[in-house]
Amino acid sequence: MGCEKQKLLDRLKRIEGQVRGIQKMVDDERYCVDVLTQLAAVRAGVNKVGLMVLEGHTKGCVAQAFENDNEEKAIEELLEVMGKFLK
């Protein structure tokens, strides 16, 4: 993952900070719409991280599986994880 690893960690830290901010908003009894807006931002951030990981997996592990004649297993695994991710 190298450089990508740091990008993922940076995004996850940002999401962690957003979640802490939402906790404070709830504790402070902030306006519900503001909380929901921040929750939507967290969800978007998590989705972005997931897509980054999925892209790395596809370009790395799946591509390697194709080179090693393990296409069918790699495709099945990819479809399964995409199904989980998209729920």
C-alpha positions as CSV (number, residue, x, y, z in Angstrom):
1,M,0.0,0.0,0.0
2,G,2.9,2.4,0.6
3,C,1.8,5.9,-0.2
4,E,-1.8,4.8,-0.4
5,K,-1.5,3.5,3.1
6,Q,-0.8,7.0,4.4
7,K,-3.6,8.5,2.4
8,L,-6.0,5.9,3.8
9,L,-4.8,6.5,7.4
10,D,-5.1,10.3,6.9
11,R,-8.7,9.9,5.7
12,L,-9.5,7.6,8.5
13,K,-8.1,10.0,11.1
14,R,-10.2,12.8,9.5
15,I,-13.3,10.5,9.8
16,E,-12.4,9.7,13.4
17,G,-12.3,13.5,14.2
18,Q,-15.6,14.0,12.5
19,V,-17.2,11.2,14.6
20,R,-15.8,12.8,17.8
21,G,-17.3,16.1,16.6
22,I,-20.7,14.4,16.1
23,Q,-20.5,12.9,19.6
24,K,-19.9,16.4,21.0
25,M,-22.8,17.8,18.9
26,V,-25.2,15.2,20.4
27,D,-23.9,15.8,23.9
28,D,-24.4,19.6,23.3
29,E,-27.9,18.8,22.0
30,R,-27.2,20.5,18.7
31,Y,-29.8,20.9,16.0
32,C,-30.7,17.5,14.4
33,V,-30.3,18.7,10.9
34,D,-26.7,19.8,11.7
35,V,-26.0,16.3,13.2
36,L,-27.5,14.6,10.1
37,T,-25.4,16.7,7.8
38,Q,-22.2,15.7,9.7
39,L,-23.3,12.0,9.6
40,A,-23.7,12.3,5.8
41,A,-20.2,13.7,5.6
42,V,-18.8,10.8,7.7
43,R,-20.7,8.3,5.5
44,A,-19.2,9.9,2.3
45,G,-15.8,9.7,3.9
46,V,-16.1,6.1,4.8
47,N,-17.4,5.3,1.3
48,K,-14.4,7.1,-0.2
49,V,-12.0,5.0,1.9
50,G,-13.8,1.9,0.9
51,L,-13.5,2.8,-2.8
52,M,-9.8,3.5,-2.4
53,V,-9.3,0.1,-0.8
54,L,-11.4,-1.6,-3.4
55,E,-9.4,0.1,-6.2
56,G,-6.1,-1.0,-4.6
57,H,-7.4,-4.6,-4.2
58,T,-8.6,-4.7,-7.8
59,K,-5.4,-3.3,-9.3
60,G,-3.2,-5.4,-7.1
61,C,-4.7,-8.7,-5.8
62,V,-7.3,-9.2,-8.5
63,A,-4.8,-8.4,-11.3
64,Q,-2.3,-10.7,-9.8
65,A,-4.9,-13.5,-9.6
66,F,-5.5,-13.1,-13.3
67,E,-1.8,-13.4,-14.0
68,N,-1.8,-16.6,-12.0
69,D,-4.9,-18.1,-13.7
70,N,-7.1,-17.7,-10.5
71,E,-9.6,-15.4,-12.3
72,E,-12.7,-17.3,-11.2
73,K,-11.9,-17.2,-7.5
74,A,-10.8,-13.6,-7.6
75,I,-14.0,-12.5,-9.4
76,E,-16.1,-14.4,-6.9
77,E,-14.3,-12.8,-4.0
78,L,-14.5,-9.4,-5.5
79,L,-18.3,-9.7,-6.2
80,E,-18.8,-10.9,-2.6
81,V,-17.0,-8.0,-1.0
82,M,-18.6,-5.5,-3.3
83,G,-22.0,-6.9,-2.3
84,K,-21.1,-6.3,1.4
85,F,-19.7,-2.9,0.7
86,L,-22.7,-1.7,-1.3
87,K,-25.3,-2.7,1.3
